Amino acid sequence: MTQTYRKKLIEVAIPLEAINAASAREKSIRHGHPSTLHLWWARRPLAACRAVLFAQLVDDPSSHPERFPTEEAVETERQRLFRIIEDLVKWENSTNDEVLQHARIEIQKNFPDGVPPAYDPFSGGGSIPLEALRLGLRSHGSDLNPVAVMIGKAMIELPSQFKDQKPVHPGKPERLHYRGAEGLAEDILWYAKELSNRARKKIGRLYPSVGLPKKDGGGEATVLAWLWARTVASPNPAVRGAHVPLISNYWLCNKPKKSVWVKPVVNGTDISFEVHSGKPDDEDAVAAGTKAGRGANFRCLLTGEAVTADYVKAEGMAGRMGWRLLAIVVEGKGGRRYVAPTKEHETLAFSEKPDWRPEYPLSQHPQYMSVTNYGPTNISDLFMDRQTIALNTFMGLIPDVVRDIPDSAQGKRYSRIWCCA
Ligand SMILES: C[S@@+](CC[C@H](N)C(=O)[O-])C[C@H]1O[C@@H](n2cnc3c(N)ncnc32)[C@H](O)[C@@H]1O
């Protein structure tokens, strides 16, 4: 018996305007979107994936003339399906169980013998497997890139394994009832804090706080980031090899209501950096940094001489590039603050050497790693000493923290996952 081909909704029509609007809105979501946890290039909008999966799984009403015999009946039913999609794609409905369940039931009606599984062999940031799971499908994903596989595991596979479970950490539970991945999330935060406390004891000396100026509220503030510039020796022999910074612009923050920038101060062949806020007198100079044209073309801050891209590459390949600290970003009361660099903070980053480095060669393929044109040949060259020490410390402490997870069934499953990772 031949089965008549039934057109799916996606082959006929979908509510594009609503899908496009929801997809565009997703770009500005700052909380709860997977892209805020880990960036992945060419990540597909979740709204579009959800809509496309749904529209691929439900039949277009024209496929059922016995139920929708007239064009009018077909159109009315199509509009009903459109309204489900319009509801489904709204960001705030991503975890709305009522809306999702409505869509799941609609899909199930089209597969009385069970919904098919979904498989994305190029899953990248995991948008398609994630949305397939939300729509009630058994979901699979794979990718050539191990980072993408890790994102998929963390975002899709593990949360579904610990669905509706209570946390196991020995602290005070934050809720009475746990839904979805709430228990797992609480454990992750609890053990991450434990890890961070132990790491602070070991290497906190390399991460001192910073004294805030009175105008920024005074007191000590935690450092969020150190902003560095690479340097090369000036090509002008008159300054006898003094290093000059390569800076694409001096802006630290350039928003309508807040602008902060770095001002270089030259004293002979010495260069230091101040941090200023408010509107600069010469915005073009702030926006230009020490750049001179496209690519890696700069100008010498001491003499104005051209620092060409070829010169920068040659200095990099010879292992002669240096570092200068431009500014320190700290967590102030009511938001980020920017503080001028200090000698202590500049030297601390290089004050200790790691006892292990990731000595693995970088790909020489120019399409993937343009950094190799500037000297680095090894993964270890991409990290400063302090960064390597911090990463080594975290890696060394994870097994200790895992050992302290309670010996319950769920605790054992956490430990097994760590062992497999
Ligand atoms: C466009 S991205 C996928 C984006 C994903 N849909 C999302 O929303 O995040 C394409 C993915 O294909 C992967 N890829 C490329 N060639 C591959 C291959 N031969 N086998 C498996 N994955 C591959 C890449 O690593 C990349 O993650």
The ligand as a Gaussian input file, in Angstrom:
#p B3LYP/6-31G(d) Opt

LIG

0 1
 C       27.241000      26.760000      11.687000
 S       27.998000      25.889000      12.973000
 C       26.612000      25.150000      13.759000
 C       25.894000      26.144000      14.615000
 C       24.801000      25.506000      15.461000
 N       23.661000      25.133000      14.656000
 C       24.367000      26.498000      16.542000
 O       23.240000      26.987000      16.538000
 O       25.218000      26.810000      17.397000
 C       28.688000      24.541000      12.067000
 C       29.366000      23.499000      12.950000
 O       29.794000      22.427000      12.107000
 C       30.962000      21.858000      12.681000
 N       31.635000      21.056000      11.648000
 C       32.290000      21.462000      10.546000
 N       32.721000      20.416000       9.816000
 C       32.300000      19.296000      10.480000
 C       32.419000      17.898000      10.226000
 N       33.066000      17.438000       9.166000
 N       31.858000      17.038000      11.097000
 C       31.218000      17.499000      12.201000
 N       31.068000      18.814000      12.495000
 C       31.605000      19.696000      11.643000
 C       31.742000      23.079000      13.158000
 O       32.664000      22.736000      14.188000
 C       30.606000      24.009000      13.646000
 O       30.404000      23.857000      15.037000

